Amino acid sequence: MIKLGLSSYSLAQAIRKGEMDIPGAARFVAENGGSHLEISPGMPTLTGNDELIGRIISTVNEVGIEISSYTVGANFIKPTVEEYRAEVERIKGEVETGARLGVTRMRHDAGSRPIPETSYEQFEKDLPAVVDACGEIADVAAKYGIVTSIENHGFHFQASERVQRLILAVGRDNFRTTLDVGNFLCVDEDPEIGTLNNIRFASHVHFKDFHIHRDPPVKDGYIKTAHGRYIRGAVTGDGDVKLDAIVKIIKASGYKGFLSIEYEGWDECRSACTRALKNVQALLDRN
């Protein structure tokens, strides 16, 4: 069974304005028919905030949903060994926070670079250090029964082939990918192809949608892709990503896990997320 829920990042507009907190996001998910909340903190940080962690756990238990994953940023591409080691140790500490939340899934990033620095040659140079970092963190997470993952994110480790290469090189059963079906567009990879390539490695799935343009007249709010197209976050199910076909791919693979909507558009976030949950549930029901 695929479990539909929401990433707290989807409600970042309201959280940053102080109109909602993470426990409030959990209530929002339950009120709108979701079964889980993926916690992407950032605002505020959870590590060291025992009071907030306690309130989150209490709230999800009260409203009857799960915490599906704990998501944190990371970048293991550092100019010095000291900075690299500090980043690895920081993420190990975040694994402990994930364990306190009771999650069995956790996502951290691998490494990002500006688009001009994301060549195949640079990827080959960066890969060994990132492999070592991800493996070391996965070994710590295994002690807590946590599966770690990287998302196809940040341009450098974003194409499906690069994600696969990292997973296979790390070689841990508890190191997988959080497969974001929309993010492949950032490196101009077809989302259906990217999903087909990586669904067997997925420990978690993100549904993100985009409006796609070759050359919009006003570029505010658009992301420029690696090869010069433009994409802007859309209400999930209302954009140009062929989510209907992707649902069929995911179901045919036998995936039976968490699916998080990750909304990052310009519409008001609560109404956008309410519509997105309805859209994606309808896609799941009819396929």
LINSULLIN-V383551 format. One record per backbone hydrogen bond with DSSP energy under -0.5 kcal/mol. CO is the residue of the C=O (numbers start at 0). NH is the residue of the N-H. E is the energy in kcal/mol with one decimal. If there is no record, write none. Layout:
{{CO,NH,E} {CO,NH,E}}
This chain:
{{1,3,-0.6} {2,258,-3.1} {3,34,-3.3} {3,35,-0.5} {4,260,-2.0} {5,37,-2.8} {6,9,-1.9} {7,10,-1.5} {8,11,-1.8} {10,14,-2.2} {11,15,-3.0} {12,16,-1.2} {13,18,-2.4} {13,19,-0.9} {14,17,-1.3} {20,24,-2.0} {21,25,-2.0} {22,26,-1.9} {23,27,-2.2} {24,28,-2.3} {25,29,-2.1} {26,30,-2.6} {27,31,-1.3} {28,31,-0.5} {28,33,-2.6} {29,32,-1.3} {34,65,-2.0} {35,5,-1.8} {36,38,-0.6} {36,67,-1.5} {36,68,-0.6} {37,7,-3.1} {37,39,-0.7} {38,40,-0.6} {38,70,-3.1} {40,42,-3.5} {43,42,-0.6} {45,48,-3.0} {47,49,-1.0} {48,52,-2.2} {49,53,-2.4} {50,54,-1.9} {51,55,-2.5} {52,56,-2.4} {53,57,-2.3} {54,58,-2.3} {55,59,-2.6} {56,60,-1.8} {57,61,-1.9} {58,62,-2.6} {59,63,-1.2} {59,64,-1.8} {65,36,-2.6} {65,67,-0.8} {68,38,-2.7} {68,70,-0.5} {69,106,-2.0} {70,40,-0.7} {71,108,-0.6} {75,77,-1.0} {79,83,-2.0} {80,84,-2.8} {81,85,-2.1} {82,86,-1.9} {83,87,-2.1} {84,88,-2.5} {85,89,-2.1} {86,90,-2.1} {87,91,-1.9} {88,92,-1.8} {89,93,-1.5} {90,94,-1.9} {91,95,-1.4} {92,96,-1.4} {93,97,-2.5} {94,98,-2.3} {95,99,-1.8} {96,100,-1.7} {97,101,-0.8} {97,102,-1.9} {98,101,-0.7} {103,146,-2.6} {104,69,-1.4} {105,148,-1.1} {106,71,-2.9} {109,75,-2.9} {110,156,-0.6} {113,116,-2.4} {114,117,-1.8} {118,122,-2.3} {119,123,-2.3} {120,124,-1.5} {121,125,-2.2} {122,126,-2.2} {123,127,-0.6} {125,129,-1.6} {126,130,-2.7} {127,131,-2.2} {128,132,-2.1} {129,133,-2.6} {130,134,-2.3} {131,135,-2.3} {132,136,-2.2} {133,137,-2.3} {134,138,-1.9} {135,139,-1.4} {136,140,-2.6} {137,141,-2.1} {138,142,-0.7} {139,142,-0.9} {140,143,-1.5} {140,145,-2.3} {141,144,-1.3} {145,147,-0.6} {146,105,-2.1} {147,175,-2.6} {148,107,-2.6} {149,177,-1.7} {150,152,-1.4} {152,156,-0.6} {153,112,-1.0} {153,155,-2.3} {154,157,-0.6} {156,152,-1.2} {158,162,-2.2} {159,163,-2.4} {160,164,-2.4} {161,165,-2.0} {162,166,-2.4} {163,167,-2.8} {164,168,-2.0} {165,169,-2.5} {166,170,-2.1} {171,174,-1.5} {173,147,-2.6} {175,149,-1.5} {176,178,-0.9} {176,202,-2.2} {176,203,-1.1} {177,151,-0.9} {177,179,-0.8} {178,180,-0.8} {178,205,-3.0} {179,183,-0.6} {181,184,-1.8} {182,185,-1.6} {183,186,-1.3} {183,188,-2.4} {184,187,-1.9} {185,225,-2.5} {189,193,-2.8} {190,194,-2.3} {191,195,-2.5} {192,196,-2.5} {193,197,-1.8} {194,198,-2.1} {197,200,-1.8} {198,201,-1.4} {200,176,-1.8} {203,178,-2.6} {204,259,-3.0} {205,180,-2.3} {205,207,-0.7} {206,261,-2.2} {208,233,-2.3} {209,239,-3.4} {210,231,-2.1} {212,229,-2.8} {218,221,-2.0} {222,224,-0.6} {222,230,-2.3} {224,227,-1.7} {228,224,-2.6} {229,212,-3.1} {230,222,-3.5} {231,210,-3.0} {232,265,-0.6} {233,208,-0.6} {234,237,-3.0} {234,238,-0.5} {240,242,-2.3} {241,245,-1.7} {242,246,-2.7} {243,247,-1.5} {244,248,-1.9} {245,249,-2.6} {246,250,-2.7} {247,251,-2.4} {248,252,-1.4} {249,253,-0.6} {249,254,-1.3} {250,253,-1.2} {256,2,-2.8} {257,204,-1.6} {258,4,-2.3} {259,206,-2.8} {260,6,-2.5} {260,262,-0.5} {267,271,-2.3} {268,272,-2.6} {269,273,-2.1} {270,274,-2.1} {271,275,-2.5} {272,276,-2.5} {273,277,-1.6} {274,278,-2.8} {275,279,-2.8} {276,280,-2.2} {277,281,-2.1} {278,282,-1.9} {279,283,-2.5} {280,284,-2.4} {281,285,-1.9} {282,286,-0.8}}
